[in-house]
Amino acid sequence: MSVSEIEKYGKINNMYKVFLDIDESSESNVKPMLTNIASKWLELPNGFLASNTMDGDEIYIPNLHMINLVIGN
């Protein structure tokens, strides 16, 4: 997995969109990797969401308040 692009999220100050490229052979490792980022994930039809405003969710990366992982385009 590698970072392919970082851009400011125009709607909210100090927020950024980070785009990751995930090798097809690593796709099955995405769920286990998520447990290293946050304690609780909401599974969406096209990805995953973790937020420190969700009940019982703890994000382990300092200053990261929400992550929305979209699978595909």
C-alpha positions as CSV (number, residue, x, y, z in Angstrom):
1,M,0.0,0.0,0.0
2,S,1.3,3.5,-0.8
3,V,0.0,7.1,-0.7
4,S,-0.7,8.3,-4.2
5,E,-2.1,11.7,-3.5
6,I,-2.9,14.1,-0.6
7,E,-5.2,17.1,-1.1
8,K,-7.0,19.6,1.2
9,Y,-10.6,18.7,1.9
10,G,-12.2,22.1,1.0
11,K,-15.3,21.9,3.1
12,I,-13.5,21.8,6.5
13,N,-10.3,23.5,7.6
14,N,-7.3,21.3,8.6
15,M,-8.8,18.3,6.9
16,Y,-7.2,16.3,4.1
17,K,-8.1,13.6,1.7
18,V,-5.5,10.9,1.4
19,F,-5.6,8.5,-1.6
20,L,-4.0,5.1,-1.2
21,D,-3.0,2.6,-3.8
22,I,-3.5,-1.0,-2.6
23,D,-1.9,-3.8,-4.5
24,E,-4.6,-6.4,-5.4
25,S,-2.6,-9.1,-3.6
26,S,-3.0,-7.0,-0.4
27,E,-6.7,-6.4,-0.6
28,S,-7.5,-9.4,1.8
29,N,-5.2,-7.7,4.4
30,V,-7.2,-4.5,4.5
31,K,-9.6,-5.5,7.4
32,P,-6.8,-6.7,9.7
33,M,-4.8,-3.5,8.9
34,L,-7.8,-1.4,10.0
35,T,-7.6,-2.8,13.5
36,N,-4.3,-1.1,13.8
37,I,-5.9,2.3,13.0
38,A,-9.1,2.3,15.0
39,S,-10.9,0.1,17.5
40,K,-14.3,0.1,15.7
41,W,-15.2,0.4,12.0
42,L,-18.6,0.9,10.4
43,E,-18.7,-1.3,7.2
44,L,-20.3,0.6,4.3
45,P,-21.4,-0.8,1.0
46,N,-18.2,0.6,-0.7
47,G,-15.8,0.9,2.2
48,F,-15.3,1.5,5.9
49,L,-15.7,4.5,8.3
50,A,-14.1,5.2,11.7
51,S,-14.8,8.3,13.7
52,N,-14.0,9.4,17.3
53,T,-17.6,10.6,17.5
54,M,-18.9,7.0,17.2
55,D,-19.7,5.4,20.5
56,G,-16.8,3.3,21.8
57,D,-14.5,4.1,18.8
58,E,-10.9,5.0,19.5
59,I,-8.6,6.1,16.7
60,Y,-5.0,5.2,17.5
61,I,-3.3,7.9,15.3
62,P,-2.8,11.2,17.0
63,N,-4.8,14.1,15.5
64,L,-6.8,11.8,13.3
65,H,-10.5,12.2,14.0
66,M,-12.2,10.4,11.2
67,I,-11.2,8.1,8.3
68,N,-13.5,7.1,5.5
69,L,-11.9,4.3,3.4
70,V,-13.6,4.0,0.0
71,I,-12.9,0.8,-2.0
72,G,-12.9,1.4,-5.7
73,N,-13.7,4.7,-7.5
